[in-house]
């Protein structure tokens, strides 16, 4: 049996605030930019997604999980 290896590796040029802003733009207004959501959320490590969530909560006073659950 192989050891547990991560399937998503951290992005090297990571900016939680920029990702939070991009997510906000992707879900603001009419329609949702699913490609932007996928590009960001599916290509960040767990720690990076937690940092994005904190940046989003700080900037927009909402938790990403609450928003993405309603999309």
PyMOL Python script that loads the backbone (N, CA, C, O; Angstrom):
from pymol import cmd

cmd.read_pdbstr("""\
ATOM      1  N   UNK A   1       0.844  -1.182   0.000  1.00  0.00           N
ATOM      2  CA  UNK A   1       0.000   0.000   0.000  1.00  0.00           C
ATOM      3  C   UNK A   1       0.887   1.243   0.000  1.00  0.00           C
ATOM      4  O   UNK A   1       1.868   1.312   0.741  1.00  0.00           O
ATOM      5  N   UNK A   2       0.539   2.227  -0.836  1.00  0.00           N
ATOM      6  CA  UNK A   2       1.330   3.451  -0.928  1.00  0.00           C
ATOM      7  C   UNK A   2       1.007   4.391   0.236  1.00  0.00           C
ATOM      8  O   UNK A   2      -0.111   4.382   0.750  1.00  0.00           O
ATOM      9  N   UNK A   3       1.979   5.194   0.648  1.00  0.00           N
ATOM     10  CA  UNK A   3       1.697   6.167   1.700  1.00  0.00           C
ATOM     11  C   UNK A   3       0.727   7.225   1.179  1.00  0.00           C
ATOM     12  O   UNK A   3       0.584   7.411  -0.030  1.00  0.00           O
ATOM     13  N   UNK A   4       0.076   7.902   2.089  1.00  0.00           N
ATOM     14  CA  UNK A   4      -0.855   8.958   1.702  1.00  0.00           C
ATOM     15  C   UNK A   4      -0.084  10.127   1.112  1.00  0.00           C
ATOM     16  O   UNK A   4       0.676  10.802   1.805  1.00  0.00           O
ATOM     17  N   UNK A   5      -0.289  10.350  -0.158  1.00  0.00           N
ATOM     18  CA  UNK A   5       0.362  11.453  -0.853  1.00  0.00           C
ATOM     19  C   UNK A   5      -0.696  12.471  -1.252  1.00  0.00           C
ATOM     20  O   UNK A   5      -1.805  12.098  -1.634  1.00  0.00           O
ATOM     21  N   UNK A   6      -0.363  13.740  -1.165  1.00  0.00           N
ATOM     22  CA  UNK A   6      -1.363  14.742  -1.553  1.00  0.00           C
ATOM     23  C   UNK A   6      -1.676  14.651  -3.038  1.00  0.00           C
ATOM     24  O   UNK A   6      -0.810  14.334  -3.853  1.00  0.00           O
ATOM     25  N   UNK A   7      -2.922  14.933  -3.374  1.00  0.00           N
ATOM     26  CA  UNK A   7      -3.324  14.931  -4.772  1.00  0.00           C
ATOM     27  C   UNK A   7      -3.361  16.343  -5.335  1.00  0.00           C
ATOM     28  O   UNK A   7      -3.345  16.531  -6.551  1.00  0.00           O
ATOM     29  N   UNK A   8      -3.409  17.330  -4.461  1.00  0.00           N
ATOM     30  CA  UNK A   8      -3.365  18.726  -4.874  1.00  0.00           C
ATOM     31  C   UNK A   8      -2.164  19.356  -4.178  1.00  0.00           C
ATOM     32  O   UNK A   8      -2.061  19.343  -2.951  1.00  0.00           O
ATOM     33  N   UNK A   9      -1.279  19.895  -4.963  1.00  0.00           N
ATOM     34  CA  UNK A   9      -0.077  20.507  -4.408  1.00  0.00           C
ATOM     35  C   UNK A   9      -0.263  22.017  -4.299  1.00  0.00           C
ATOM     36  O   UNK A   9      -0.978  22.605  -5.110  1.00  0.00           O
ATOM     37  N   UNK A  10       0.362  22.651  -3.319  1.00  0.00           N
ATOM     38  CA  UNK A  10       0.223  24.103  -3.167  1.00  0.00           C
ATOM     39  C   UNK A  10       0.700  24.862  -4.404  1.00  0.00           C
ATOM     40  O   UNK A  10       1.705  24.503  -5.018  1.00  0.00           O
ATOM     41  N   UNK A  11      -0.022  25.894  -4.750  1.00  0.00           N
ATOM     42  CA  UNK A  11       0.369  26.781  -5.844  1.00  0.00           C
ATOM     43  C   UNK A  11       1.539  27.616  -5.344  1.00  0.00           C
ATOM     44  O   UNK A  11       1.489  28.138  -4.231  1.00  0.00           O
ATOM     45  N   UNK A  12       2.586  27.749  -6.140  1.00  0.00           N
ATOM     46  CA  UNK A  12       3.774  28.454  -5.677  1.00  0.00           C
ATOM     47  C   UNK A  12       3.580  29.969  -5.606  1.00  0.00           C
ATOM     48  O   UNK A  12       4.036  30.600  -4.653  1.00  0.00           O
ATOM     49  N   UNK A  13       2.917  30.557  -6.589  1.00  0.00           N
ATOM     50  CA  UNK A  13       2.680  32.002  -6.597  1.00  0.00           C
ATOM     51  C   UNK A  13       1.285  32.266  -6.030  1.00  0.00           C
ATOM     52  O   UNK A  13       0.382  32.673  -6.760  1.00  0.00           O
ATOM     53  N   UNK A  14       1.112  32.033  -4.733  1.00  0.00           N
ATOM     54  CA  UNK A  14      -0.197  32.060  -4.097  1.00  0.00           C
ATOM     55  C   UNK A  14      -0.469  33.414  -3.459  1.00  0.00           C
ATOM     56  O   UNK A  14       0.388  33.963  -2.767  1.00  0.00           O
ATOM     57  N   UNK A  15      -1.669  33.954  -3.694  1.00  0.00           N
ATOM     58  CA  UNK A  15      -2.111  35.200  -3.086  1.00  0.00           C
ATOM     59  C   UNK A  15      -3.568  35.008  -2.677  1.00  0.00           C
ATOM     60  O   UNK A  15      -4.469  35.068  -3.514  1.00  0.00           O
ATOM     61  N   UNK A  16      -3.793  34.778  -1.389  1.00  0.00           N
ATOM     62  CA  UNK A  16      -5.136  34.489  -0.884  1.00  0.00           C
ATOM     63  C   UNK A  16      -6.110  35.626  -1.178  1.00  0.00           C
ATOM     64  O   UNK A  16      -7.260  35.370  -1.535  1.00  0.00           O
ATOM     65  N   UNK A  17      -5.677  36.859  -1.037  1.00  0.00           N
ATOM     66  CA  UNK A  17      -6.555  38.014  -1.279  1.00  0.00           C
ATOM     67  C   UNK A  17      -6.951  38.075  -2.752  1.00  0.00           C
ATOM     68  O   UNK A  17      -8.118  38.313  -3.064  1.00  0.00           O
ATOM     69  N   UNK A  18      -6.014  37.868  -3.648  1.00  0.00           N
ATOM     70  CA  UNK A  18      -6.321  37.883  -5.076  1.00  0.00           C
ATOM     71  C   UNK A  18      -7.304  36.765  -5.429  1.00  0.00           C
ATOM     72  O   UNK A  18      -8.227  36.976  -6.216  1.00  0.00           O
ATOM     73  N   UNK A  19      -7.110  35.587  -4.855  1.00  0.00           N
ATOM     74  CA  UNK A  19      -8.035  34.483  -5.100  1.00  0.00           C
ATOM     75  C   UNK A  19      -9.414  34.796  -4.525  1.00  0.00           C
ATOM     76  O   UNK A  19     -10.425  34.510  -5.165  1.00  0.00           O
ATOM     77  N   UNK A  20      -9.468  35.374  -3.341  1.00  0.00           N
ATOM     78  CA  UNK A  20     -10.753  35.751  -2.732  1.00  0.00           C
ATOM     79  C   UNK A  20     -11.476  36.765  -3.608  1.00  0.00           C
ATOM     80  O   UNK A  20     -12.686  36.659  -3.810  1.00  0.00           O
ATOM     81  N   UNK A  21     -10.752  37.737  -4.124  1.00  0.00           N
ATOM     82  CA  UNK A  21     -11.356  38.739  -5.008  1.00  0.00           C
ATOM     83  C   UNK A  21     -11.855  38.104  -6.305  1.00  0.00           C
ATOM     84  O   UNK A  21     -12.927  38.459  -6.796  1.00  0.00           O
ATOM     85  N   UNK A  22     -11.087  37.170  -6.860  1.00  0.00           N
ATOM     86  CA  UNK A  22     -11.499  36.487  -8.086  1.00  0.00           C
ATOM     87  C   UNK A  22     -12.746  35.638  -7.850  1.00  0.00           C
ATOM     88  O   UNK A  22     -13.629  35.576  -8.705  1.00  0.00           O
ATOM     89  N   UNK A  23     -12.817  34.986  -6.694  1.00  0.00           N
ATOM     90  CA  UNK A  23     -14.013  34.207  -6.358  1.00  0.00           C
ATOM     91  C   UNK A  23     -15.224  35.114  -6.212  1.00  0.00           C
ATOM     92  O   UNK A  23     -16.315  34.789  -6.679  1.00  0.00           O
ATOM     93  N   UNK A  24     -15.027  36.245  -5.566  1.00  0.00           N
ATOM     94  CA  UNK A  24     -16.132  37.188  -5.386  1.00  0.00           C
ATOM     95  C   UNK A  24     -16.650  37.664  -6.742  1.00  0.00           C
ATOM     96  O   UNK A  24     -17.858  37.737  -6.965  1.00  0.00           O
ATOM     97  N   UNK A  25     -15.738  37.981  -7.629  1.00  0.00           N
ATOM     98  CA  UNK A  25     -16.121  38.421  -8.970  1.00  0.00           C
ATOM     99  C   UNK A  25     -16.852  37.303  -9.714  1.00  0.00           C
ATOM    100  O   UNK A  25     -17.802  37.565 -10.452  1.00  0.00           O
ATOM    101  N   UNK A  26     -16.413  36.057  -9.521  1.00  0.00           N
ATOM    102  CA  UNK A  26     -17.007  34.917 -10.217  1.00  0.00           C
ATOM    103  C   UNK A  26     -18.450  34.653  -9.789  1.00  0.00           C
ATOM    104  O   UNK A  26     -19.234  34.106 -10.565  1.00  0.00           O
ATOM    105  N   UNK A  27     -18.806  35.035  -8.565  1.00  0.00           N
ATOM    106  CA  UNK A  27     -20.159  34.748  -8.070  1.00  0.00           C
ATOM    107  C   UNK A  27     -21.027  35.991  -7.945  1.00  0.00           C
ATOM    108  O   UNK A  27     -22.204  35.889  -7.599  1.00  0.00           O
ATOM    109  N   UNK A  28     -20.466  37.159  -8.221  1.00  0.00           N
ATOM    110  CA  UNK A  28     -21.236  38.402  -8.105  1.00  0.00           C
ATOM    111  C   UNK A  28     -22.136  38.587  -9.326  1.00  0.00           C
ATOM    112  O   UNK A  28     -21.790  38.178 -10.434  1.00  0.00           O
ATOM    113  N   UNK A  29     -23.271  39.195  -9.111  1.00  0.00           N
ATOM    114  CA  UNK A  29     -24.167  39.506 -10.221  1.00  0.00           C
ATOM    115  C   UNK A  29     -24.907  38.293 -10.733  1.00  0.00           C
ATOM    116  O   UNK A  29     -24.993  37.266 -10.060  1.00  0.00           O
ATOM    117  N   UNK A  30     -25.439  38.425 -11.934  1.00  0.00           N
ATOM    118  CA  UNK A  30     -26.190  37.332 -12.541  1.00  0.00           C
ATOM    119  C   UNK A  30     -25.247  36.276 -13.078  1.00  0.00           C
ATOM    120  O   UNK A  30     -24.219  36.586 -13.681  1.00  0.00           O
ATOM    121  N   UNK A  31     -25.603  35.045 -12.856  1.00  0.00           N
ATOM    122  CA  UNK A  31     -24.785  33.945 -13.351  1.00  0.00           C
ATOM    123  C   UNK A  31     -23.555  33.721 -12.492  1.00  0.00           C
ATOM    124  O   UNK A  31     -23.205  34.537 -11.639  1.00  0.00           O
ATOM    125  N   UNK A  32     -22.920  32.611 -12.737  1.00  0.00           N
ATOM    126  CA  UNK A  32     -21.722  32.236 -11.996  1.00  0.00           C
ATOM    127  C   UNK A  32     -20.663  31.794 -12.998  1.00  0.00           C
ATOM    128  O   UNK A  32     -20.958  31.085 -13.960  1.00  0.00           O
ATOM    129  N   UNK A  33     -19.439  32.219 -12.762  1.00  0.00           N
ATOM    130  CA  UNK A  33     -18.330  31.794 -13.610  1.00  0.00           C
ATOM    131  C   UNK A  33     -17.759  30.503 -13.026  1.00  0.00           C
ATOM    132  O   UNK A  33     -16.814  30.519 -12.239  1.00  0.00           O
ATOM    133  N   UNK A  34     -18.361  29.383 -13.435  1.00  0.00           N
ATOM    134  CA  UNK A  34     -17.959  28.079 -12.891  1.00  0.00           C
ATOM    135  C   UNK A  34     -16.505  27.755 -13.186  1.00  0.00           C
ATOM    136  O   UNK A  34     -15.836  27.118 -12.372  1.00  0.00           O
ATOM    137  N   UNK A  35     -16.016  28.178 -14.322  1.00  0.00           N
ATOM    138  CA  UNK A  35     -14.620  27.898 -14.671  1.00  0.00           C
ATOM    139  C   UNK A  35     -13.666  28.581 -13.694  1.00  0.00           C
ATOM    140  O   UNK A  35     -12.664  27.993 -13.288  1.00  0.00           O
ATOM    141  N   UNK A  36     -13.974  29.809 -13.320  1.00  0.00           N
ATOM    142  CA  UNK A  36     -13.134  30.518 -12.350  1.00  0.00           C
ATOM    143  C   UNK A  36     -13.187  29.835 -10.987  1.00  0.00           C
ATOM    144  O   UNK A  36     -12.162  29.696 -10.321  1.00  0.00           O
ATOM    145  N   UNK A  37     -14.378  29.409 -10.572  1.00  0.00           N
ATOM    146  CA  UNK A  37     -14.504  28.698  -9.300  1.00  0.00           C
ATOM    147  C   UNK A  37     -13.675  27.417  -9.306  1.00  0.00           C
ATOM    148  O   UNK A  37     -12.944  27.136  -8.356  1.00  0.00           O
ATOM    149  N   UNK A  38     -13.793  26.651 -10.373  1.00  0.00           N
ATOM    150  CA  UNK A  38     -13.058  25.393 -10.484  1.00  0.00           C
ATOM    151  C   UNK A  38     -11.554  25.632 -10.518  1.00  0.00           C
ATOM    152  O   UNK A  38     -10.790  24.943  -9.842  1.00  0.00           O
ATOM    153  N   UNK A  39     -11.138  26.610 -11.307  1.00  0.00           N
ATOM    154  CA  UNK A  39      -9.707  26.905 -11.437  1.00  0.00           C
ATOM    155  C   UNK A  39      -9.098  27.252 -10.088  1.00  0.00           C
ATOM    156  O   UNK A  39      -7.982  26.832  -9.784  1.00  0.00           O
ATOM    157  N   UNK A  40      -9.808  28.001  -9.292  1.00  0.00           N
ATOM    158  CA  UNK A  40      -9.270  28.417  -7.998  1.00  0.00           C
ATOM    159  C   UNK A  40      -9.428  27.321  -6.951  1.00  0.00           C
ATOM    160  O   UNK A  40      -8.439  26.875  -6.370  1.00  0.00           O
ATOM    161  N   UNK A  41     -10.648  26.888  -6.705  1.00  0.00           N
ATOM    162  CA  UNK A  41     -10.902  25.985  -5.580  1.00  0.00           C
ATOM    163  C   UNK A  41     -10.352  24.579  -5.779  1.00  0.00           C
ATOM    164  O   UNK A  41      -9.978  23.927  -4.804  1.00  0.00           O
ATOM    165  N   UNK A  42     -10.293  24.101  -7.004  1.00  0.00           N
ATOM    166  CA  UNK A  42      -9.819  22.737  -7.243  1.00  0.00           C
ATOM    167  C   UNK A  42      -8.316  22.643  -7.463  1.00  0.00           C
ATOM    168  O   UNK A  42      -7.771  21.546  -7.584  1.00  0.00           O
ATOM    169  N   UNK A  43      -7.652  23.778  -7.514  1.00  0.00           N
ATOM    170  CA  UNK A  43      -6.214  23.772  -7.741  1.00  0.00           C
ATOM    171  C   UNK A  43      -5.442  24.429  -6.603  1.00  0.00           C
ATOM    172  O   UNK A  43      -4.332  24.923  -6.799  1.00  0.00           O
ATOM    173  N   UNK A  44      -6.036  24.431  -5.412  1.00  0.00           N
ATOM    174  CA  UNK A  44      -5.363  24.960  -4.226  1.00  0.00           C
ATOM    175  C   UNK A  44      -5.352  23.880  -3.159  1.00  0.00           C
ATOM    176  O   UNK A  44      -6.276  23.071  -3.070  1.00  0.00           O
ATOM    177  N   UNK A  45      -4.315  23.870  -2.361  1.00  0.00           N
ATOM    178  CA  UNK A  45      -4.228  22.894  -1.274  1.00  0.00           C
ATOM    179  C   UNK A  45      -5.234  23.257  -0.184  1.00  0.00           C
ATOM    180  O   UNK A  45      -5.821  24.338  -0.197  1.00  0.00           O
ATOM    181  N   UNK A  46      -5.415  22.351   0.740  1.00  0.00           N
ATOM    182  CA  UNK A  46      -6.341  22.586   1.850  1.00  0.00           C
ATOM    183  C   UNK A  46      -5.952  23.836   2.646  1.00  0.00           C
ATOM    184  O   UNK A  46      -6.808  24.652   2.989  1.00  0.00           O
ATOM    185  N   UNK A  47      -4.664  23.979   2.933  1.00  0.00           N
ATOM    186  CA  UNK A  47      -4.199  25.164   3.670  1.00  0.00           C
ATOM    187  C   UNK A  47      -4.432  26.443   2.877  1.00  0.00           C
ATOM    188  O   UNK A  47      -4.785  27.478   3.443  1.00  0.00           O
ATOM    189  N   UNK A  48      -4.232  26.366   1.564  1.00  0.00           N
ATOM    190  CA  UNK A  48      -4.464  27.547   0.733  1.00  0.00           C
ATOM    191  C   UNK A  48      -5.950  27.891   0.677  1.00  0.00           C
ATOM    192  O   UNK A  48      -6.309  29.068   0.708  1.00  0.00           O
ATOM    193  N   UNK A  49      -6.820  26.884   0.596  1.00  0.00           N
ATOM    194  CA  UNK A  49      -8.262  27.157   0.595  1.00  0.00           C
ATOM    195  C   UNK A  49      -8.693  27.773   1.921  1.00  0.00           C
ATOM    196  O   UNK A  49      -9.573  28.633   1.945  1.00  0.00           O
ATOM    197  N   UNK A  50      -8.085  27.345   3.018  1.00  0.00           N
ATOM    198  CA  UNK A  50      -8.391  27.947   4.318  1.00  0.00           C
ATOM    199  C   UNK A  50      -7.956  29.414   4.351  1.00  0.00           C
ATOM    200  O   UNK A  50      -8.664  30.258   4.900  1.00  0.00           O
ATOM    201  N   UNK A  51      -6.809  29.717   3.773  1.00  0.00           N
ATOM    202  CA  UNK A  51      -6.327  31.098   3.713  1.00  0.00           C
ATOM    203  C   UNK A  51      -7.230  31.949   2.821  1.00  0.00           C
ATOM    204  O   UNK A  51      -7.492  33.111   3.131  1.00  0.00           O
ATOM    205  N   UNK A  52      -7.705  31.377   1.720  1.00  0.00           N
ATOM    206  CA  UNK A  52      -8.639  32.089   0.845  1.00  0.00           C
ATOM    207  C   UNK A  52      -9.936  32.371   1.589  1.00  0.00           C
ATOM    208  O   UNK A  52     -10.485  33.469   1.496  1.00  0.00           O
ATOM    209  N   UNK A  53     -10.421  31.391   2.318  1.00  0.00           N
ATOM    210  CA  UNK A  53     -11.652  31.564   3.090  1.00  0.00           C
ATOM    211  C   UNK A  53     -11.499  32.700   4.101  1.00  0.00           C
ATOM    212  O   UNK A  53     -12.403  33.522   4.252  1.00  0.00           O
ATOM    213  N   UNK A  54     -10.369  32.747   4.788  1.00  0.00           N
ATOM    214  CA  UNK A  54     -10.120  33.817   5.760  1.00  0.00           C
ATOM    215  C   UNK A  54     -10.043  35.176   5.067  1.00  0.00           C
ATOM    216  O   UNK A  54     -10.598  36.157   5.564  1.00  0.00           O
ATOM    217  N   UNK A  55      -9.360  35.239   3.925  1.00  0.00           N
ATOM    218  CA  UNK A  55      -9.269  36.497   3.180  1.00  0.00           C
ATOM    219  C   UNK A  55     -10.644  36.933   2.689  1.00  0.00           C
ATOM    220  O   UNK A  55     -10.973  38.119   2.727  1.00  0.00           O
ATOM    221  N   UNK A  56     -11.442  35.980   2.229  1.00  0.00           N
ATOM    222  CA  UNK A  56     -12.795  36.297   1.753  1.00  0.00           C
ATOM    223  C   UNK A  56     -13.651  36.805   2.902  1.00  0.00           C
ATOM    224  O   UNK A  56     -14.362  37.801   2.771  1.00  0.00           O
ATOM    225  N   UNK A  57     -13.575  36.105   4.032  1.00  0.00           N
ATOM    226  CA  UNK A  57     -14.360  36.502   5.209  1.00  0.00           C
ATOM    227  C   UNK A  57     -13.956  37.893   5.672  1.00  0.00           C
ATOM    228  O   UNK A  57     -14.818  38.685   6.053  1.00  0.00           O
ATOM    229  N   UNK A  58     -12.675  38.206   5.646  1.00  0.00           N
ATOM    230  CA  UNK A  58     -12.183  39.515   6.060  1.00  0.00           C
ATOM    231  C   UNK A  58     -12.668  40.608   5.108  1.00  0.00           C
ATOM    232  O   UNK A  58     -13.085  41.678   5.552  1.00  0.00           O
ATOM    233  N   UNK A  59     -12.616  40.346   3.815  1.00  0.00           N
ATOM    234  CA  UNK A  59     -12.982  41.352   2.818  1.00  0.00           C
ATOM    235  C   UNK A  59     -14.486  41.506   2.624  1.00  0.00           C
ATOM    236  O   UNK A  59     -14.982  42.622   2.469  1.00  0.00           O
ATOM    237  N   UNK A  60     -15.213  40.389   2.631  1.00  0.00           N
ATOM    238  CA  UNK A  60     -16.626  40.422   2.245  1.00  0.00           C
ATOM    239  C   UNK A  60     -17.583  40.022   3.361  1.00  0.00           C
ATOM    240  O   UNK A  60     -18.796  39.991   3.156  1.00  0.00           O
ATOM    241  N   UNK A  61     -17.052  39.719   4.525  1.00  0.00           N
ATOM    242  CA  UNK A  61     -17.842  39.372   5.710  1.00  0.00           C
ATOM    243  C   UNK A  61     -18.792  38.190   5.480  1.00  0.00           C
ATOM    244  O   UNK A  61     -19.884  38.127   6.045  1.00  0.00           O
ATOM    245  N   UNK A  62     -18.346  37.265   4.640  1.00  0.00           N
ATOM    246  CA  UNK A  62     -19.089  36.038   4.385  1.00  0.00           C
ATOM    247  C   UNK A  62     -18.094  34.885   4.286  1.00  0.00           C
ATOM    248  O   UNK A  62     -16.932  35.084   3.931  1.00  0.00           O
ATOM    249  N   UNK A  63     -18.558  33.688   4.602  1.00  0.00           N
ATOM    250  CA  UNK A  63     -17.714  32.505   4.503  1.00  0.00           C
ATOM    251  C   UNK A  63     -17.976  31.846   3.150  1.00  0.00           C
ATOM    252  O   UNK A  63     -19.132  31.685   2.759  1.00  0.00           O
ATOM    253  N   UNK A  64     -16.937  31.469   2.442  1.00  0.00           N
ATOM    254  CA  UNK A  64     -17.074  30.889   1.107  1.00  0.00           C
ATOM    255  C   UNK A  64     -17.967  29.668   1.107  1.00  0.00           C
ATOM    256  O   UNK A  64     -18.761  29.499   0.182  1.00  0.00           O
ATOM    257  N   UNK A  65     -17.869  28.808   2.113  1.00  0.00           N
ATOM    258  CA  UNK A  65     -18.686  27.596   2.148  1.00  0.00           C
ATOM    259  C   UNK A  65     -20.163  27.944   2.115  1.00  0.00           C
ATOM    260  O   UNK A  65     -20.943  27.234   1.479  1.00  0.00           O
ATOM    261  N   UNK A  66     -20.566  29.009   2.778  1.00  0.00           N
ATOM    262  CA  UNK A  66     -21.970  29.409   2.774  1.00  0.00           C
ATOM    263  C   UNK A  66     -22.396  29.876   1.388  1.00  0.00           C
ATOM    264  O   UNK A  66     -23.533  29.646   0.977  1.00  0.00           O
ATOM    265  N   UNK A  67     -21.511  30.516   0.682  1.00  0.00           N
ATOM    266  CA  UNK A  67     -21.834  31.042  -0.645  1.00  0.00           C
ATOM    267  C   UNK A  67     -21.871  29.929  -1.673  1.00  0.00           C
ATOM    268  O   UNK A  67     -22.824  29.842  -2.448  1.00  0.00           O
ATOM    269  N   UNK A  68     -20.854  29.075  -1.699  1.00  0.00           N
ATOM    270  CA  UNK A  68     -20.784  28.028  -2.708  1.00  0.00           C
ATOM    271  C   UNK A  68     -21.893  26.983  -2.508  1.00  0.00           C
ATOM    272  O   UNK A  68     -22.295  26.321  -3.465  1.00  0.00           O
ATOM    273  N   UNK A  69     -22.379  26.835  -1.292  1.00  0.00           N
ATOM    274  CA  UNK A  69     -23.482  25.899  -1.044  1.00  0.00           C
ATOM    275  C   UNK A  69     -24.774  26.396  -1.683  1.00  0.00           C
ATOM    276  O   UNK A  69     -25.650  25.594  -2.005  1.00  0.00           O
ATOM    277  N   UNK A  70     -24.901  27.694  -1.869  1.00  0.00           N
ATOM    278  CA  UNK A  70     -26.127  28.252  -2.436  1.00  0.00           C
ATOM    279  C   UNK A  70     -26.084  28.405  -3.948  1.00  0.00           C
ATOM    280  O   UNK A  70     -27.072  28.822  -4.551  1.00  0.00           O
ATOM    281  N   UNK A  71     -24.963  28.077  -4.567  1.00  0.00           N
ATOM    282  CA  UNK A  71     -24.845  28.250  -6.028  1.00  0.00           C
ATOM    283  C   UNK A  71     -25.455  27.064  -6.738  1.00  0.00           C
ATOM    284  O   UNK A  71     -25.457  27.015  -7.968  1.00  0.00           O
TER     285      UNK A  71
END
""", "prot")
cmd.dss("prot")
cmd.show_as("cartoon", "prot")
cmd.util.cbc("prot")
cmd.orient("prot")
